[in-house]
Amino acid sequence: MTQPSPAPVVEMRGISIEFPGVKALDGVDFRMFPGEVHSLMGENGAGKSTLIKALTGVYGIDAGVITLAGDEVSFTGPAQAQAAGISTVYQEVNLLPNLTVAENIMLGREPRRFGVVDWRRTRRRAAELLEGLNLEIDPNSLLGDHSLAIQQLVAIARAIDVQAKVLILDEPTSSLDADEVAELFRVIRSLKEQGVAILFVSHFLDQVYEICDRLTVLRNGKLVGEYLTDEILRIDLVQKMIGKELTALDELEQRARSSVAAVEGQDVSDPAFASARGLARRGAIAPFDLDIAPGEVVGLAGLLGSGRTELARLLGGIDRADQGTLVIDGRQTKLRTPRQAINRRVAYSSENRRSEGVVDELTVRDNIVLALQADRGWFRPIPKKRQEELAQSYIQALNIRPANPDALVRNLSGGNQQKVLLARWLAIAPHLLILDEPTRGIDIGAKAEIQKLVYSLAENGMSVLFISAELEEVLRLSHRIAVLRDRRIVADLVNDDLQVEALLALIADGGGDGDGGGGPEDPDDGPGGATTDAPPEPSVPPGGTEPDPTPDSTIDLSGARR
Amino acid sequence: MSAVFARLIASRLFWPIVMLLVLFAINLIAFPGFFAITIKDGHLFGSLIDILRNGAPTLIIAVGMTLVIATRGIDLSVGAVCAISGAVACSIILGSPDPANGATVAVAVTVALAISLVLGVWNGFLVAVLGIQPIIATLILMTAGRGMAMLITEGQILTVNSPPFKAMGSGFWFGVPIAVIIAAVVFAVAALLTRRTALGMLIESVGINPEASRQAGVRARGLLFAVYTFCAFCAAIAGLILTANQTAADANNTGLFLELDAILAVVIGGTSLAGGRYSLAGTLVGALVIQTLVTTVYTVGIPPIATMVFKAAVVAAVCLLQSPTTNQALAGFRRRLALRAGKGIAAS
């Protein structure tokens, strides 16, 4: 590792920011060197985003000094910070899908001639930038036609055009697959060589260790320390982030493993709580059979876009199945709405917790009682006292922070929002709980808590369908695992000492199509892909008419109504 | 002290109430007897009573509009529904042999209200079932509704001579204007119905995040039907009061531009047009601000042709005060104040 040049490009000293009632940052020091990838680590609510927003001028600071390349600066807005060379690419790509790649890259600073936009130079400049990053993207193609990963790279191209000295990447990899991450890392490395200081924020420890030279750890708004990645062990890092020993997860693993055998024993005698036969929805998921017994955790493993979420949405009544049968609790059911599913005590917790989960301008209490209240009907309000009890008990049980039932959910961190959402579903006492990526984008502490919760719920007889992109997590929690590939279930395995490698092989095994058939963001390559036994009609209509757009495309028109 | 002040400023009702007080002050200067309320012939009289009485129709519609707006919707057809209900009532009263009979009036009012329910269901159908954007969906009835009213009145201004009907608009009950009593009842019913049940929370939930609400099992469609129907019902009540006050149904002018006043009242009251959290109390203040404004124009002696400009200025002021940018600036100001206060305490 090259020694960074002695003068930091960014130096923040003693930064404090206070919000009403909360000290978001408390005397934090932070620095970045040119030509270095730096990671900001910490749990949700540690102050990472606040620090980034202080650096990019979104928030004003209450105390402290920020220097950029030796000069003290004080930004009053993101535009100023950008002009000074600090560019940010956010988790949600803030670009315009209906414009071309070139237009997106140059938007707002198109070269002009005689007062009008010089389109030829615009396109040429965009092409140069893409070339500089070694990206083979047609500048004249529509941005929306590309996968999220490409869009993210375009966002980076746009960011570095502003002569960025500092590039901030906030959770850039949270919805990318391995190949796309590799591509992103290649771009990051080449920028690094050009002397750009890169701030890389991610929850994936593997990635942090792969790409970062230096780490700064925050906890509860305070600085824990700054470390060289090479010099800190993972286990130490995790401890510094959460500030306590992390043995809970190991224990959990032991317990889960030992209980597998027990559930297997029951399997024969207990009828399944939910049982699907040939359930399918055209363009979303091929006919599948699935049984979930009481007290059983069934994991779904597969790549993004393999049909995990689509399957879960059918069981949760979010989308309607167009063929097959579903038996819930011994009764054949056709779920037409989520409401009917909830009525049968089946709860689906969406992977998109912001857009489909929490109602962010309502309070924690309202969010927790929402499903229960909707189920009771509006004319039978839950008494205020009961609401308070419910909220308090779940806040305690799930350790929701801040522990204030009147706080607006909007102001909670991602992990706490997820817990509020979980509390909502637990409040209706479901028999089958479908958790779609409940641990995505949340910190390790909250993750462990949610995993423990899943485990104890199942122990008390609840059926759980658990979806996660992290195979380790699926393996740790599930009694049985259904593997999905290309929108069908390709294996249904009892988790009897299954190994990650075995699962990976099943997930990836596309009959020589090792890449898994293109990026996960464009599932419409079904006919041309590896599946030979696909239904005769094209499984997904081309273009944007797909009934259920990939839930990960964050450039969703949020107003979309069904 | 400053904490209390900060909380006051943060309240959504702060600026609307300030606005109302400022208007009162202007009136008081121009007309010292502004606050005087006297009893003449057993009825309450005074400028404030006039404001309440004349503001009643706007308030009634604004209450319905508040709930519609809370669901991310808007109802442009309320003015037209006013005209229709007035036209229906008047034509029934005119067509009856005994216009002064209380039963006749009761039938007329009931039929007018029943028709408004149908109109509301129509709006609800367009929005909730067909998924048409509310502004477009209700625009249909806004334009078509005037035509329907015109058909009912056959293009005439229907003047009725029916004391019981007239009482709805200009009568008194125990000294209080009947229109004010009706408005109070509508307001109370809406408040109790939404805040004493879970209706209010569910409406807000749908307004903030329709898809999340659907997945949580909220019957969004039913709620939309309910709010549009209620809004049309409110509009019909307001239409009856307006028509009764004039003792005439005018298909072209009854309730004209009232939808804008109602939306304005809601917005001044701090309910966001983006839907979500709403405040009926805010709407009440908003409606009073609008009506006081109109009164002020007369007491201060502003020429009637300048009325619209004056109104626009006030609206602009309120909107500026409520804009996110202003709020952010104020929040920053508050934070610095609090910090300074905190430092002061630390130093001492």
Interface residues (C-beta under 8 A of the other chain):
Chain A: E18 P20 G60 D62 G316 I318 T337 P338 R339 A341 I342 N343 Y348 S350 S355 E356 G357 V358 V359 D360 E361 L362 D366 L370 A371 Q373 A374 D375 R376 G377 W378 F379 R380 P381 I382 R424 A560 R561 R562
Chain B: G131 R196 T197 A198 L199 M201 L202 E204 S205 I208 N209 P210 E211 A212 S213 R214 Q215 A216 G217 V218 R219 L223 G276 R277 G332 R335 A338 L339
